Amino acid sequence: MKAKFFASLLIISAFCLTIFGQTQAKSDSKTVNVKMPAVQFFPLSELKEGMRGTARTVFRGSAPEEFQVEILGIVPGAVGPKQDMIVGRISGGSADRTSVFAGMSGSPVYIDGKLVGAISYSFPFSKEPICGITPIAQMLDIFEQKQNLKIKAKEPRAFSFAELASTDWKSNFPIGALVVSNSILANTSANSPLNQVVGQSFQPIATPISFSGFSQETLNRFAPQLVSVGLFPVSAVGGAARISPLKVADEATLQGGASVSMQLTRGDYSLAASGTVTMRDADKIYAFGHPFLSLGTSDLPMSESSVVTVIPSVSNSFKLAVPSAMVGTMTQDRATGVFGKLGQAPKMIPVKINLETSRNGQETLNFEVVRDEFLTPLLLNMTVYNSIVANERGLGDSMIELKGEIKLKNQQTIKIERRFTGMQASQIAASSVA
């Protein structure tokens, strides 16, 4: 088999992000000049047990539906220092069928028309639809603090050939993302004494991530890495997210309760994580109510999305969401939620793969991946590996010839030319690109 790989990185800062660390991006933007009605907040100090309110989320299509929430109490410091959690029980409407589901994170809760917070936590395998609600004040406070967006680039890191050729590729996610897991089960080892209390603590509601263009073999290989950081893989339901320019937001864009997607890749390959908008304040978007990947300062495409349906499940119900138009950028990923700006376009890394198969077939794939030192290597590994295994046999020995170019603005082109043979040639070739 002969595979040719061509990756085009048109912006030097995008390349530096992957190799040397994060740099500040100056994104193109479109002014959002829409007058929004002021949102009133319900003070946490006035919240009492037994109070009832309503919440909003999308169960199907793009229009949010209402359901009921009963306040059961407040747990001080449940999430972290000075970070309380409101405990509630949901009921009514479509919530009776789905209970708390993956993708509900961020659903706004109102009492007397005032915003209380975002549904963001749940008890795994709970017999009742009990949820944890992040108070809105905590979501606002963490994003109103001054953020240092000028992050110094790291020194170049040397890689050995053994690292580049290793088949045991491990993602370099931040430690916080590995500790704060949104997975269905708590993080305990097989022989841990904590196994007897698994499910007896609140967990952030899982974030469903939909795939398009990926084979089941690829999903099986990379699913453990995705689940370990709180992503809930949903196979072949996302629909391809085409590469399109930034859509100008209007007064109906990403209002509270709307479904929102964070696109990790778009084009011939699509990966999109879905949640719910808690509040929109002019061009500011607050969502999730818990960390996405604990990335801190980020630069991810933020898109509108529609929901095909919510799949009820005994273990973990989840929504099937299809991303649509990109309307802004997720710029912050913190302990109490994510924050985005409408009208601001992220910097993406364009990738082009020209594949020539052993049967003399030719195929060209065009897509974009996010510009992040943790996510970019994983996404390139997945897409290159999938391009190979989706077009050639995976059993037995094979030979892969990989030729590539990395184009940098105002710099010389970096050329890559390698050849891999053996039973694990596909894995090694994909890892070498990452």
Steps between C-alpha positions, in 0.01 A plus 500: 500500500624846419359795692597860438435756771496874442437739789480870435552731797455845352554706815826488690331559836289190443811286457667654803196413708547129443876486541597788726186583698206738478517842342242775496281501191357809336188356341291659233173620646156618402336757721199379699280802559180356642322647802420225748254528789675501837500161676404509867669262742349315794727549805641178642438633851124512436476146362300266724420130507173422327510792256390412149612641170541419133796400286555509124687269264462356149358148474441510124568751225633840603221642720550467878224332702411570861483252787471533877770513768448459874773634729611240757776700668849647475832320559769756596843446344383195304694594186795685651596778741213750512330308219162375622258268327122520492330159505175461309257248355371538144159390373232570243500521123761301311718479814274222631615286207871591495590590860837680520689437174842560346480830315268662754794678667431872518120482493383819676275481807260787579291587804247782462663587169842549660802289402617266778777310325587214264417130527847347483543199733326168554518176699599206276233226502270707723146360530360855505580794268718682756728771363764743621460866403792743475393843634511766231706736719783244508493468122521876455764567766764268356473655153492860621844458655776644284649227285861512384459411134864566413645157561871470439610238252680200641851402404525256206478143620726227362335171400685171469432264211362247751238754609404588144479135392325373812174311452400569860397860433370685804314830491661784691185638659531740793499332840182682601309342214602153616396565859167667426345225293147516363495128426209281598690334785721653766876476449598197711731209430373144477607410856434838663316498836300794363319272255227439757405869489522547123203707388453655846653834406399764249675482164503768228243404238681328212559697181390305190739527207366406158714364217461514125735334252661265755492121486396289797854364524635852552239578764578177686871581502469858625182481712686423828702821468186703431300344785788557745456877463122499526395475136218261411565360148186477285577325171391616155221736600656842479482574131789664320564859606597682184769765501310826476560864593384651827125560517385838629305454823153645546268531799396133473855360496597278797245620751473329839399135458625472140724212392862601435789304349876539532656373177836326530524419130281602208490411134531144369562398861277640771525476879268720703429508874152614599351673802247770587517878525431638848489869418574746224603855588539699175796323333595297810396135528504301827446123478550152652531596870803270537835467317509368145865385496645746755701663221500846658552753222377335180418571137229255388226554239160558663201401286126482508365146496176309470399187688380193311367341819595405854568128550370382840737256669517325837869583535520843335250663266654722233401733220585466132599846381594627154726810487406771253626856446804628689405818686796567729786365709525326835776699667494371859459152652493527880378324815144637489434491127611621159492852359478607138477811284262541208637656182856384568657239272757249634831417336488149351765275345406398142595142410493329161558125455567352155461123525621255235392143575650165403224471239616821331201685638537864596312705755539851638378604844478861616428602857605731782612416853505723807819678596586360842817343637303217664224434246679550166732194527210274602277623217775462237573151628132402472440649155816363337446156653138496384599607148723193476282231662183617323659436160731204556491168679595502866610136532852383422813679386487819298731771372413867528694776330427837657597827337399833645561871515445749779468850359575791730440865432826680415699183574649214302275202434564198722501178298422156641583173323479168681420135434348251744458123472361222715174405668478834682600725214169691512532586868866600470440717192210684666695549824799641312282778359356583843 
